[in-house]
Amino acid sequence: MNNSRNIILRQSQFFFKNGWCLIDPNSLGITNQISQNLLNIKKVDYIKNPKNLGVYSLKQNSIEKYSVFEDLSKNDLIKETIYKISGRKVGLSCIMHMLGIGKSPSLHWHRDSYIRDNKYIGPIPSVIKLMITNNSLTQKDGPFEVITGSHTIDLNNKIFDKLIPICFYWKKQSFISNKRQCILFDGRILHRRSSSCNNGFRSATILSYTSKLT
Ligand SMILES: O=C(O)CCC(=O)C(=O)O
């Protein structure tokens, strides 16, 4: 009990400082079977989304065909853990499921919520996202990447957001791993999917959470 409280405390400190933290999928009730079910989704249920630059995404109306998404949406352990780590009471607002096969260019570095010309873009308060990677990943698979700490360096300026990944390249974190991962990240962080090679393969599920009105 004490040990799990210590883990959460360390994750919380890490999350506030860096804008992301790793969580053991099993501790969130995201079992191997869940990842297997996500890997088993039929190819016909995906579309190639131009916004996703060649990566397949699950059609939104196919989500209800697979009970695995209902299981994920009913998973209160995820919400409780996000509360413990971020201090925010959240509700699930969106599910995205992606399949990258073969070569694709990287997405641009971006934030999900930001201000441009005094206008708010994206959800306010910002989203918190949980990315579940369902297979092991190396650089060739086009892993998710962030600029660690960039959630706190936002000058609300397009040019700076192009310069930050160059100036702080040494702070780039690529989520490669020989096992499944859950990455919790703040939607204000600069992030992208990196490019993949001909033999690349990545199955990833992104759950977006927004603050609940109390
Ligand atoms: O697929 C990825 O790794 C990137 C996802 C992304 O950019 C987003 O959720 O905003």
The ligand as an SDF file (V2000), in Angstrom:
LIG
                    3D

 10  9  0  0  0  0  0  0  0  0999 V2000
    0.1170    9.0380  -32.7600 O   0  0  0  0  0  0  0  0  0  0  0  0
    0.9110    9.6870  -32.0990 C   0  0  0  0  0  0  0  0  0  0  0  0
    1.9320    9.1880  -31.6220 O   0  0  0  0  0  0  0  0  0  0  0  0
    0.6880   11.1630  -31.8760 C   0  0  0  0  0  0  0  0  0  0  0  0
   -0.6870   11.4680  -31.4140 C   0  0  0  0  0  0  0  0  0  0  0  0
   -0.9350   12.9320  -31.3340 C   0  0  0  0  0  0  0  0  0  0  0  0
   -0.2340   13.7200  -31.8950 O   0  0  0  0  0  0  0  0  0  0  0  0
   -2.0410   13.4330  -30.5510 C   0  0  0  0  0  0  0  0  0  0  0  0
   -2.7250   12.6620  -29.8670 O   0  0  0  0  0  0  0  0  0  0  0  0
   -2.2770   14.6680  -30.5550 O   0  0  0  0  0  0  0  0  0  0  0  0
  1  2  2  0
  2  3  1  0
  2  4  1  0
  4  5  1  0
  5  6  1  0
  6  7  2  0
  6  8  1  0
  8  9  2  0
  8 10  1  0
M  END
$$$$
